[in-house]
């Protein structure tokens, strides 16, 4: 029963209808998002907008017009009746007009609502083509630049305006790429549904044929598990429909069978008795899964082969296979060891060629394509016929040969036969590909001396060598790229920390000036400024920690030694953190019998004390904190004790690791860098730090520092990331 055009729509028509409905749904979503954006902007402007730098009358007119347009589009859905509302140009121009009017009314360049350009750009990129997205990005960026230029706000802000316009284009590119991927996934889902309809129709036809056949028809997957049997198969073997599907295929027809051939076998029934049958075996693939089809015809006469001879032959075959497998495993294991000996993949490949010759072949050449450039011959090993000595050629760049091009394009091995001399004898060659995500090349084996051909097992070994060699080269390159990525990350942290510190310093100065100008009577405003200043200081500290991480990791954090009074530094830190301690409810008990002077980096000593004391306040649960500094021989000792939550024994060995935390980040916050930075500084000063703690009984941190750098003895924990300043 076939489906005509009147009964079943074509896949192309169904795909187009589904995509059209997706476009309508997208417009509906955009209309809803537009309402939310207008509502939030209206509320923000009415509640928090600085009316002194805006045009309130025009702003409220823009809000009103935007509400009318958004409500009209959302509730009346004109895009279902008028194609112009689905046009990228209409959508871009209308949204750009509203946004520019809104920015003009709220301060132009100084308007905080310029970020509306980015979601507007994303909405266009998600719905329309690359050409229409390009038009929208040019329109938005040009309109915004014209607005700023018309308001005479370009002077002094050119860089920031350029950044905003650049981000408009970046948003367009990113939105379009994501949109294209989403569209492809949608097409795939729709195509899959259409494909399943075709499969279901084919299954109905198959069952109509199989259910009426007199032969036993069985379908099995690649593992031998039955997935279908017709009624004739159930009658022939004596099983019910449910029982036969639970039986492995080999229990019914044995393990013999050749695809495309007809064999005589002894099949086994449910009661254990055997019956002669004619077996036809077929194989077919769906996607990446292989299935087999078995057709059995029962017959009563057949000749049996000599069982003893068959068993002997099977035993000899299995023994030969086992010996060959052992030899192959040993050889491949040694090849893997050679390929993983170092991160220099060229040296490893040269060593691999020396292993191959003469164990596996008489000659071996390994070629790589470096960065889509010319072929580089890494090595060419062969046995000199006159001296019987291994000869190796130096690496060189070669043009891509026809044979190598064919192997790389097909991804399959090649067995060319090339003349050994101009007379007659021909040399068997084997070229196997080396293919990985970013590796292309080939290994060429030749039997120049023996002249014998490569067996199938040898071809399999050669292909496995190619796969392992490609993986080894890929791993080597990935490791080098990882090292470069780590260096790039450290460079970024350094640059980002410097760039963030500049505006934060200016913001802190402005808040300090604001605190001086706010009178005592404005308590509420003053408290809000104080809280904001506290958050700025917290961000500044976190940025400082990130900068220290970058400097320590890159070895650029220098120590400037001078005479420092440890007790004086301690008092300054305690005075600075007194307010923080008071808010936490903890009291400080300080024991400093006298000056403890040593040659240290004052700023880093202050950082050590600050981090440890802040840690004690955070986890001290408002209980008293004891701090003491003393001098013993040529060593200064800093001891900070709290009676807080303590540290579990299993967590203590790793609390000084980078980004390591012993407690929940949701409750206590932080990056887990403070103790790591302390450890790095203390190690660089030639000292040591240790912790003693029990859960619910508090923690004690003890820092020991030599009084002078000359007294420091470098240990295995010394940080390579800090150096003495010249």
Secondary structure, DSSP 8 states (H G I E B T S, - for coil): ----TTTS--HHHHHHHHHHHHHHHHHHHHHHHHHHHHHHHHHHHHHH--GGGS-HHHHHHHHHHHHHHHHHHHHH-GGGT-GGGG-HHHHHHHHHHHHHHHHHHTTGGG-GGGGHHHHHHHHHHHHS-HHHHHHHHHHHHHHHHHHHHHTT--TT-HHHHHHHHHHHHHHHHHHHHHHHHHHHHHHHHHHHHHHHHHHHHHHHHHHHHHTT-SSEEEEEETTSBEEEE-HHHHHHHT--HHHHHTSBHHHHH-S---BT-EEEEEEE-TTS-EEEEEEEEEEEEETTEEEEEEEEEE-S------HHHHHHHHHHHHHHHHHHHHHHHHHHHHHHHHHTS-S-HHHHHHHHHHHHHHHTBSEEEEEEE-TTSSEEEEEEEEE-TTT--EEEE--EEE---HHHHHHHHHTS-B--EEESSSSS-EEEEEEEEEEETTEEEEEEEE-TTT-----HHHHHHHHHHHHHHHHHHHHHHHHHHHHHHHHHHHHHHHHHHHHHHHHHHHHHHHHHHHHHHS-TT-HHHHHHHHHHHHHHHHHHHHHHHHHHHHHHHHT-EEE--EEEEHHHHHHHHHHHTHHHHHHHT--EEEEE-S--EEEE-HHHHHHHHHHHHHHHHHHSTT--EEEEEEEETTEEEEEEEE-SS---HHHHTTTTSTT--SS-HHHH---S-HHHHHHHHHHHTT-EEEEEEETTTEEEEEEEEESSGGG----TT--TTEEE--
